[in-house]
Amino acid sequence: MASDFTVFLGEMMRRPNEVRAIAPSSAAVARKMTEGVELTTGPVVEIGPGTGSFTRAILDRGVAPERLTLVELNPRFCEELRRKFPGVTVFNCPAQEIEKLGLTDISMVISGVPVLAQPQVQRDVVGRAFNVMAPDGVFVQITYSANAPIPMQTQAEMGITARKRGTIWANLPPARVFEFRRKVQ
């Protein structure tokens, strides 16, 4: 059985346009990304789970597998995720198709999908996720930038606000975690 890093490295070499990180996320990043997920009651969706470091942290925080849906573009990663996390629903499709999954009132979306400097991806991924999220739902995003991965002007257009959860130095490269919520009217 191949290690997560071996699978990750193999897919990074085979599909460099799909696998953008240079290594799987650390356990410290996974803990920061999944903070508060145990307090949610609705569906939880992870987009771009890769080899499942955030998935493991979500389940370790007590989220039942049947509440968790994974959306992953890479077919090899999907195979590994289904094998490692029985009971979790895994879709092999782009994150932009989140509205087609039949989920509503999603409590939290945890995203490993790179959205920095990609305005169309920001709107297609984050915007569509908010279309199926509960009114108080939270979208959590990893980035390697010091600033929020969605610029303030785009946040205003989308009706969302960002809050930095923290910087995790124990990751390659160091990561920042931001959460996005709907603006309070």
C-alpha positions in Angstrom: 0.0 0.0 0.0 1.5 3.3 -1.1 2.0 6.1 1.4 0.1 9.4 1.1 3.3 11.1 0.1 4.1 8.5 -2.6 0.6 8.8 -4.1 0.8 12.6 -3.9 4.2 12.8 -5.6 3.1 10.4 -8.3 0.0 12.4 -9.1 1.9 15.7 -8.9 4.3 14.4 -11.6 1.5 12.8 -13.8 -1.0 15.7 -13.5 0.9 18.9 -12.6 -2.0 21.1 -13.7 -4.3 19.4 -11.1 -1.9 19.0 -8.2 -0.6 22.5 -7.3 0.8 22.0 -3.8 4.4 20.8 -3.3 3.5 18.4 -0.5 0.4 17.2 1.4 -0.7 19.6 4.1 0.6 19.0 7.6 -1.4 17.8 10.6 -1.1 21.4 12.1 -2.7 22.9 9.0 -5.4 20.2 9.1 -6.2 21.1 12.7 -6.5 24.8 11.9 -8.6 24.1 8.8 -11.1 21.9 10.7 -11.5 24.1 13.8 -15.2 24.2 14.7 -16.4 21.5 12.3 -17.4 19.4 15.3 -19.9 22.1 16.3 -21.8 22.0 13.0 -24.9 19.9 12.4 -25.5 20.0 8.7 -23.5 18.5 5.8 -19.8 19.1 5.6 -18.1 19.3 2.2 -14.4 19.2 1.5 -13.2 20.3 -1.9 -9.8 19.3 -3.2 -9.1 16.8 -0.5 -6.1 15.3 -2.2 -4.7 12.5 -0.1 -7.1 13.3 2.8 -5.1 15.1 5.5 -8.1 17.4 6.2 -10.5 14.5 5.8 -8.8 12.6 8.6 -8.9 15.7 10.8 -12.6 16.2 10.1 -13.4 12.6 11.1 -11.1 12.8 14.1 -13.1 15.8 15.3 -16.2 13.6 15.4 -18.0 14.3 12.2 -19.9 11.2 11.1 -18.7 9.8 7.8 -22.2 10.0 6.3 -22.2 13.8 6.9 -19.0 14.3 4.9 -18.8 14.7 1.1 -15.5 15.0 -0.7 -15.2 16.6 -4.1 -11.9 15.7 -5.9 -10.9 16.1 -9.5 -8.1 13.6 -9.5 -9.4 10.0 -10.1 -6.4 8.4 -8.3 -6.9 10.5 -5.2 -10.7 9.5 -5.3 -9.8 5.8 -5.3 -7.5 6.3 -2.3 -10.1 8.5 -0.5 -12.8 5.8 -0.9 -10.4 3.1 0.3 -9.2 5.1 3.4 -12.5 6.6 4.5 -15.4 4.1 4.2 -18.8 5.7 4.6 -17.7 9.1 3.2 -19.2 10.1 -0.1 -16.6 10.9 -2.8 -17.4 12.7 -6.0 -14.9 12.7 -8.9 -15.7 16.1 -10.3 -14.5 19.7 -10.3 -15.4 21.9 -7.2 -17.3 24.1 -9.6 -20.0 21.4 -9.7 -20.9 21.6 -6.0 -24.4 22.9 -6.8 -25.1 19.6 -8.8 -24.4 17.3 -5.9 -27.9 17.6 -4.3 -26.6 19.0 -1.0 -28.3 22.0 0.7 -27.7 23.8 3.9 -24.0 22.9 4.0 -22.6 23.9 7.4 -19.0 24.1 6.4 -16.9 23.8 3.2 -13.2 23.1 3.7 -11.2 24.0 0.6 -7.8 22.9 -0.6 -8.6 24.2 -4.0 -6.2 27.0 -5.1 -8.2 30.2 -5.6 -5.5 32.8 -5.2 -5.1 35.1 -8.2 -7.8 33.3 -10.1 -10.9 35.6 -10.1 -13.0 33.2 -12.2 -12.2 30.2 -9.9 -13.0 32.4 -6.9 -16.5 33.1 -8.2 -17.1 29.6 -9.6 -15.9 27.7 -6.6 -16.5 30.0 -3.6 -19.6 31.7 -5.1 -21.3 28.4 -6.0 -20.5 26.9 -2.6 -22.3 29.8 -0.9 -25.3 29.1 -3.1 -25.8 25.7 -1.3 -24.5 26.7 2.1 -26.7 27.3 5.2 -27.1 31.1 6.0 -24.5 30.8 8.8 -22.2 28.4 6.8 -18.5 28.9 6.9 -16.1 28.4 3.9 -12.5 27.7 5.1 -9.6 28.2 2.6 -5.9 27.4 2.8 -3.5 29.8 1.1 0.2 30.4 0.9 -0.2 34.2 0.7 -0.1 36.6 3.6 -3.4 38.1 2.6 -6.8 36.7 2.1 -6.9 34.7 -1.2 -10.0 36.6 -2.3 -9.4 40.4 -2.7 -11.7 42.7 -0.7 -13.4 44.0 -3.8 -14.3 40.5 -4.9 -15.5 39.7 -1.4 -17.8 42.8 -1.5 -19.2 41.7 -4.9 -19.8 38.2 -3.5 -21.3 39.5 -0.2 -18.8 37.7 2.0 -16.1 38.7 4.5 -12.8 37.1 5.4 -11.2 36.5 8.8 -7.7 35.0 9.2 -7.7 32.0 11.4 -3.9 31.8 11.6 -0.5 31.1 10.1 0.9 27.6 10.3 4.7 27.7 10.1 4.9 23.9 10.5 3.9 23.3 6.9 5.8 23.2 3.5 5.4 26.0 2.6 4.0 27.9 5.6 0.3 28.2 5.2 -2.4 30.7 6.2 -6.0 29.7 6.9 -8.9 32.1 6.2 -12.6 31.7 6.8 -15.3 33.4 4.7 -18.8 34.1 5.9 -21.8 35.9 4.4 -21.9 39.6 5.4 -24.3 40.4 8.2 -27.0 42.6 6.7 
